[in-house]
Amino acid sequence: MSPAITYLDHAASTPMRPAAIEAMMPFLATNYANPSGSHRFARAARLAVDESRDLVAATIGCRPDEVVFTGCGTESDNTSILGAVARAGGRAVCSAAEHHAVLHPVEATGGVVVGADRFGRIDLDELTAVLETAADDGGDGRGVCVVSVMAVNNEVGTISDVAAVAEIVRRLAPGALVHTDAVQAPTWVDLRTLVDHVDLMSLSAHKFGGPKGTGILVERGGPRVAPLIVGGGQERGRRSGTHDVAGIVATATALAITDAERDAEDARLRTLRDGLVDSITGSLDDVVETIGRDDDGVAKVAGSAHLCIGGVESEALLYLLDEAGVCASAASACASGAMEPSHVLAAMGVDRQVALGALRLSLGHATTATDVERGAEVIVDAVSRLRSRSMALRS
């Protein structure tokens, strides 16, 4: 018999909200028309898309015509970076701690990767130096066209000061667009506090209780970048392709619920998260909370518990957790058979040996006290087993 599932991986994907599932079902079962059509069946589908766009805009704090529905957060990120370079020329800039959906397009277009501080936030002094240098290039076409900064780091949960980044960009590179990968933000941050500081914002539905395969790109002030996907003219020419009506309706529903419940969920999950970390660190030695609750002046989301555990490797630990039915992830990846530290932890300056024991535990709207209690119990047991086994091999 399979073990009961304890899900502590909400930063990777969170369960769909029941109301979002209910909202999408009619467009899977009965109204399956293409909303680009002209008959009444199609017009009803189109109305659902338009009403969803209105709801998303109201929740974010932007105009409906600034909301573009995409296939995922990665597409929204790629469109922002590649589309800015294609439309304006010049270079894209981001931090070394960005998600690969931003980092790889920046690198692929010959952009500039700025260092991060020890909390995973873009180094503002280095960003300033990069933009000042670009301003002195003499207008040779190598100026900066877009600066991207993650609103909430997907691995360690740090909240970036997007407003501070935007102020630097507006002052030193006034022609550049400001983009934020806000994929991890909706559960924890009121998007209305972000949107006025940026030109472009990326979201992904499955991070806040919507379906996989639906994303959002906010383009303030109308089209700002060249489209990534062409050949149909949907989304006012900004993203061609038949609308996923069911996904769009479910996304708008989930985003509105997330917005309404944010304050209460933040308080509830912060208590659970702190209890989870305290249970683990109180039972095991040599465990470091990567971004501590007491780090002065550092904002961190309530659902993120990132630990570096000495004496174990993430791969072995995750295997034991999976065997026990605990879903978690690591801030490291297996490359060519060897564990390599996460690029985020490397950018933060975390020692490689410490990073090899990284464990990301993330909470969400479906997390219960039972999940936290069982998760902590299984993690402590698994770490103890691995350490005992390692000591036996060395003796």
C-alpha positions as CSV (number, residue, x, y, z in Angstrom):
1,M,0.0,0.0,0.0
2,S,1.3,3.4,-0.9
3,P,2.0,5.8,2.0
4,A,-0.3,8.8,2.6
5,I,0.9,11.9,0.8
6,T,2.2,14.8,2.7
7,Y,2.7,17.6,0.1
8,L,5.3,20.2,1.0
9,D,6.2,21.4,-2.6
10,H,3.7,24.2,-3.3
11,A,6.4,26.4,-4.8
12,A,6.7,23.9,-7.6
13,S,2.9,23.6,-8.1
14,T,0.0,24.0,-5.8
15,P,-3.3,22.0,-6.0
16,M,-6.1,23.6,-8.0
17,R,-8.7,25.3,-5.9
18,P,-12.1,23.6,-6.0
19,A,-13.8,26.8,-7.2
20,A,-11.4,27.1,-10.1
21,I,-12.2,23.5,-11.1
22,E,-15.9,24.2,-10.9
23,A,-15.5,27.4,-13.0
24,M,-13.6,25.6,-15.8
25,M,-15.9,22.5,-16.2
26,P,-18.6,24.1,-18.4
27,F,-16.0,25.0,-20.9
28,L,-14.6,21.5,-21.0
29,A,-18.0,19.7,-21.1
30,T,-20.5,21.9,-22.9
31,N,-19.2,25.1,-24.3
32,Y,-16.2,23.9,-26.2
33,A,-16.4,26.5,-29.0
34,N,-13.5,28.5,-30.3
35,P,-13.9,32.0,-28.9
36,S,-12.5,33.5,-32.2
37,G,-15.6,32.3,-34.0
38,S,-18.6,34.4,-34.9
39,H,-21.6,32.2,-33.9
40,R,-23.4,32.5,-30.6
41,F,-21.6,29.5,-29.1
42,A,-18.3,31.2,-29.9
43,R,-19.4,34.5,-28.6
44,A,-20.4,33.0,-25.3
45,A,-16.9,31.6,-25.0
46,R,-15.4,34.9,-25.9
47,L,-17.5,36.7,-23.3
48,A,-16.1,34.3,-20.7
49,V,-12.6,35.3,-21.7
50,D,-13.4,39.0,-21.6
51,E,-15.0,38.7,-18.2
52,S,-12.0,36.7,-16.9
53,R,-9.7,39.5,-18.3
54,D,-11.7,42.1,-16.4
55,L,-11.4,40.0,-13.2
56,V,-7.7,39.5,-13.5
57,A,-7.1,43.3,-14.2
58,A,-9.1,44.2,-11.1
59,T,-7.1,41.8,-9.0
60,I,-3.8,43.0,-10.3
61,G,-4.6,46.7,-10.5
62,C,-4.2,47.3,-14.2
63,R,-6.4,47.9,-17.2
64,P,-8.1,44.9,-18.9
65,D,-6.3,45.7,-22.2
66,E,-3.0,45.3,-20.4
67,V,-3.7,41.6,-19.6
68,V,-2.3,39.0,-22.1
69,F,-3.2,35.4,-21.6
70,T,-0.3,33.0,-22.3
71,G,0.5,29.3,-22.0
72,C,2.6,29.6,-18.8
73,G,4.9,31.8,-16.7
74,T,7.9,30.7,-18.8
75,E,6.3,31.9,-22.0
76,S,5.5,35.2,-20.3
77,D,9.1,35.5,-19.1
78,N,10.5,34.6,-22.5
79,T,8.2,37.0,-24.3
80,S,9.3,39.8,-22.0
81,I,13.0,39.3,-22.5
82,L,13.2,38.1,-26.1
83,G,10.4,40.4,-27.2
84,A,12.1,43.5,-25.7
85,V,15.4,42.7,-27.4
86,A,13.6,42.0,-30.7
87,R,11.6,45.2,-30.6
88,A,14.2,47.7,-29.3
89,G,17.6,46.0,-29.7
90,G,20.2,46.4,-27.0
91,R,20.8,44.2,-24.0
92,A,18.7,42.6,-21.4
93,V,19.8,42.6,-17.7
94,C,18.9,40.3,-14.8
95,S,20.4,38.9,-11.6
96,A,22.3,35.6,-11.3
97,A,19.5,34.4,-9.0
98,E,16.7,34.6,-11.5
99,H,14.7,31.6,-12.6
100,H,16.1,30.0,-15.8
101,A,13.0,31.2,-17.7
102,V,14.6,34.7,-17.4
103,L,18.3,33.8,-17.0
104,H,18.5,31.7,-20.2
105,P,16.9,34.3,-22.5
106,V,19.2,37.0,-21.1
107,E,22.2,34.9,-21.7
108,A,21.1,33.7,-25.1
109,T,20.7,37.3,-26.3
110,G,24.1,38.4,-25.0
111,G,22.7,40.2,-22.0
112,V,24.2,41.1,-18.7
113,V,23.9,39.0,-15.6
114,V,24.3,41.0,-12.4
115,G,25.4,39.5,-9.1
116,A,23.1,38.8,-6.2
117,D,23.5,39.5,-2.5
118,R,23.6,36.8,0.1
119,F,19.8,36.8,0.3
120,G,19.3,36.1,-3.4
121,R,18.3,39.7,-4.3
122,I,19.8,41.6,-7.2
123,D,22.9,43.6,-6.1
124,L,21.7,47.2,-6.5
125,D,25.2,48.7,-6.5
126,E,26.3,46.3,-9.3
127,L,23.0,47.1,-11.2
128,T,23.7,50.8,-10.9
129,A,27.3,50.3,-12.2
130,V,26.0,48.3,-15.2
131,L,23.4,50.9,-16.1
132,E,25.8,53.7,-15.7
133,T,28.3,52.0,-18.0
134,A,25.5,51.4,-20.6
135,A,24.6,55.0,-20.5
136,D,28.2,55.9,-21.4
137,D,28.3,53.6,-24.4
138,G,27.6,56.6,-26.7
139,G,24.4,55.3,-28.3
140,D,26.0,52.6,-30.3
141,G,23.0,50.3,-30.0
142,R,24.4,48.4,-27.0
143,G,22.2,50.1,-24.4
144,V,19.9,48.3,-22.0
145,C,16.4,47.6,-23.3
146,V,15.0,45.6,-20.3
147,V,15.9,44.9,-16.7
148,S,14.2,41.8,-15.1
149,V,14.0,41.2,-11.3
150,M,12.2,38.4,-9.6
151,A,9.5,39.6,-7.2
152,V,9.8,36.5,-4.9
153,N,12.7,34.0,-5.2
154,N,11.4,30.6,-6.1
155,E,14.0,28.7,-4.1
156,V,14.6,30.6,-0.9
157,G,11.5,32.8,-0.7
158,T,13.1,36.3,-0.5
159,I,11.0,39.2,-1.5
160,S,12.8,41.7,-3.7
161,D,12.4,45.5,-3.5
162,V,11.0,45.9,-7.0
163,A,10.3,49.6,-6.4
164,A,14.0,50.2,-5.6
165,V,15.1,48.4,-8.8
166,A,12.6,50.3,-10.9
167,E,13.8,53.7,-9.5
168,I,17.4,52.9,-10.5
169,V,16.3,51.8,-14.0
170,R,14.1,54.9,-14.5
171,R,16.9,57.2,-13.5
172,L,19.8,55.6,-15.3
173,A,18.2,53.8,-18.3
174,P,14.9,55.6,-18.9
175,G,14.3,53.9,-22.2
176,A,14.6,50.4,-20.7
177,L,11.5,48.3,-19.7
178,V,11.2,46.9,-16.2
179,H,10.1,43.3,-16.0
180,T,9.2,41.3,-12.9
181,D,8.9,37.5,-12.8
182,A,6.1,37.5,-10.2
183,V,5.2,33.8,-10.6
184,Q,5.8,33.1,-6.9
185,A,4.2,36.3,-5.7
186,P,0.4,36.2,-5.8
187,T,-0.1,34.1,-2.7
188,W,2.1,36.4,-0.6
189,V,2.3,39.8,-2.2
190,D,-0.5,42.2,-3.2
191,L,0.2,42.6,-7.0
192,R,-1.2,46.1,-6.9
193,T,1.9,47.1,-4.9
194,L,4.1,45.8,-7.7
195,V,2.3,46.7,-11.0
196,D,2.8,50.4,-10.9
197,H,6.6,50.0,-10.7
198,V,6.9,47.8,-13.8
199,D,6.2,47.7,-17.5
200,L,5.9,43.9,-17.7
201,M,4.8,41.3,-15.2
202,S,4.7,37.5,-15.5
203,L,2.3,35.1,-13.7
204,S,1.6,31.4,-13.8
205,A,-1.8,29.9,-12.8
206,H,-0.6,26.7,-11.3
207,K,1.3,28.5,-8.6
208,F,-1.8,30.0,-7.0
209,G,-4.4,27.3,-7.4
210,G,-5.2,27.5,-11.1
211,P,-4.5,25.0,-13.9
212,K,-1.2,24.2,-15.5
213,G,-0.8,25.5,-19.0
214,T,-2.2,29.0,-18.4
215,G,-0.1,32.1,-17.8
216,I,-0.5,35.9,-17.7
217,L,1.7,38.7,-19.1
218,V,0.8,42.2,-18.0
219,E,2.0,44.8,-20.5
220,R,1.5,48.3,-19.0
221,G,0.5,51.0,-21.4
222,G,-0.3,48.6,-24.3
223,P,2.1,46.5,-26.4
224,R,5.7,46.9,-25.2
225,V,7.5,43.9,-26.7
226,A,7.5,42.0,-30.0
227,P,5.2,38.9,-29.8
228,L,6.9,35.5,-29.3
229,I,4.0,33.6,-31.0
230,V,2.4,34.8,-34.2
231,G,-0.1,33.5,-36.7
232,G,-3.6,34.2,-35.6
233,G,-3.7,37.7,-34.1
234,Q,-5.4,36.7,-30.8
235,E,-4.8,38.9,-27.7
236,R,-4.7,41.9,-30.0
237,G,-1.8,40.5,-31.9
238,R,0.3,40.1,-28.8
239,R,0.0,36.3,-28.4
240,S,-1.5,34.2,-31.2
241,G,-3.2,30.9,-30.6
242,T,-6.6,29.6,-29.8
243,H,-7.6,30.7,-26.3
244,D,-7.8,28.0,-23.6
245,V,-11.2,29.3,-22.3
246,A,-11.5,26.7,-19.5
247,G,-7.9,27.5,-18.3
248,I,-8.4,31.3,-18.5
249,V,-11.7,31.2,-16.5
250,A,-10.2,28.9,-13.9
251,T,-7.1,31.2,-13.7
252,A,-9.1,34.3,-13.0
253,T,-11.2,32.5,-10.4
254,A,-8.1,31.2,-8.6
255,L,-6.3,34.6,-8.7
256,A,-9.3,36.4,-7.2
257,I,-9.7,33.9,-4.4
258,T,-6.0,34.0,-3.6
259,D,-6.1,37.8,-3.4
260,A,-9.1,37.7,-1.1
261,E,-7.6,35.2,1.2
262,R,-4.0,36.5,1.2
263,D,-3.8,38.1,4.6
264,A,-5.4,35.3,6.5
265,E,-3.4,32.7,4.7
266,D,-0.2,34.5,5.3
267,A,-0.7,34.5,9.0
268,R,-1.9,30.9,9.1
269,L,1.0,29.6,7.0
270,R,3.6,31.7,8.7
271,T,2.8,30.0,12.0
272,L,2.9,26.5,10.3
273,R,6.1,27.3,8.5
274,D,7.8,28.5,11.7
275,G,6.6,25.4,13.5
276,L,8.0,23.1,10.8
277,V,11.4,24.7,10.9
278,D,11.5,24.8,14.7
279,S,10.6,21.1,14.8
280,I,13.4,20.1,12.4
281,T,16.1,22.4,13.9
282,G,15.1,21.5,17.4
283,S,15.6,17.8,16.7
284,L,18.7,17.9,14.5
285,D,22.0,19.6,14.7
286,D,23.9,21.1,11.8
287,V,20.8,22.5,10.1
288,V,20.9,26.1,8.7
289,E,17.8,28.1,7.7
290,T,19.1,29.7,4.6
291,I,17.1,32.9,5.0
292,G,16.4,33.3,8.7
293,R,13.4,34.9,10.3
294,D,15.7,37.2,12.2
295,D,17.7,38.5,9.3
296,D,17.4,42.2,9.7
297,G,15.6,44.0,6.9
298,V,15.0,40.9,4.8
299,A,11.5,40.1,3.8
300,K,10.6,36.5,3.2
301,V,7.3,34.8,2.2
302,A,5.4,32.9,4.8
303,G,5.3,29.6,2.8
304,S,9.0,29.1,2.3
305,A,11.2,27.0,4.5
306,H,14.7,26.5,2.9
307,L,17.2,24.5,4.9
308,C,20.8,23.3,4.3
309,I,21.3,20.1,6.3
310,G,24.8,19.0,7.1
311,G,25.9,15.3,6.7
312,V,23.4,14.4,4.0
313,E,23.0,14.9,0.2
314,S,19.7,16.2,-1.1
315,E,19.3,13.3,-3.6
316,A,19.5,10.6,-0.9
317,L,17.2,12.6,1.4
318,L,14.6,13.2,-1.2
319,Y,14.5,9.5,-2.0
320,L,13.8,8.6,1.6
321,L,11.1,11.3,1.8
322,D,9.5,10.1,-1.3
323,E,9.5,6.6,0.0
324,A,7.6,7.9,3.0
325,G,5.1,9.9,1.0
326,V,6.6,13.3,1.7
327,C,6.8,15.6,-1.4
328,A,9.6,18.2,-1.2
329,S,12.4,19.4,-3.5
330,A,16.0,20.5,-3.3
331,A,17.8,23.6,-4.5
332,S,20.3,21.4,-6.4
333,A,20.1,19.3,-9.5
334,C,21.7,16.2,-10.7
335,A,24.0,16.9,-13.7
336,S,26.0,14.2,-15.4
337,G,25.5,12.0,-12.3
338,A,27.0,14.4,-9.9
339,M,25.1,16.6,-7.5
340,E,25.7,20.3,-8.3
341,P,24.5,23.2,-6.1
342,S,21.7,25.4,-7.3
343,H,22.6,28.4,-9.3
344,V,20.6,30.5,-6.8
345,L,22.6,29.3,-3.8
346,A,25.8,29.7,-5.8
347,A,24.8,33.3,-6.6
348,M,24.1,33.9,-2.9
349,G,27.6,32.7,-2.0
350,V,26.4,29.6,-0.1
351,D,29.3,27.1,0.3
352,R,29.1,24.3,-2.2
353,Q,29.3,21.5,0.4
354,V,26.5,23.2,2.4
355,A,24.4,23.6,-0.7
356,L,24.5,19.9,-1.5
357,G,22.3,19.3,1.6
358,A,19.7,21.8,0.6
359,L,16.0,21.1,1.1
360,R,13.1,23.3,0.0
361,L,9.9,22.9,1.9
362,S,7.0,25.1,0.6
363,L,3.5,25.5,2.0
364,G,0.3,26.6,0.3
365,H,-3.4,26.9,0.6
366,A,-3.9,23.2,1.1
367,T,-1.3,22.7,3.8
368,T,-2.5,21.6,7.2
369,A,-1.0,21.3,10.7
370,T,-1.0,17.5,10.2
371,D,1.1,17.9,7.0
372,V,3.7,20.0,9.0
373,E,3.8,17.6,11.9
374,R,4.2,14.5,9.7
375,G,6.6,16.2,7.4
376,A,8.9,17.2,10.3
377,E,8.8,13.7,11.8
378,V,9.7,12.0,8.5
379,I,12.5,14.5,7.7
380,V,14.1,14.1,11.1
381,D,13.9,10.3,10.8
382,A,15.3,10.3,7.3
383,V,18.2,12.6,8.1
384,S,19.0,10.6,11.2
385,R,19.1,7.4,9.1
386,L,21.3,8.8,6.5
387,R,23.7,10.2,9.1
388,S,23.8,6.9,10.9
389,R,24.5,5.0,7.7
390,S,27.3,7.4,6.8
391,M,28.9,7.0,10.2
392,A,28.7,3.2,9.8
393,L,30.4,3.3,6.5
394,R,33.2,5.5,7.8
395,S,33.9,3.2,10.9
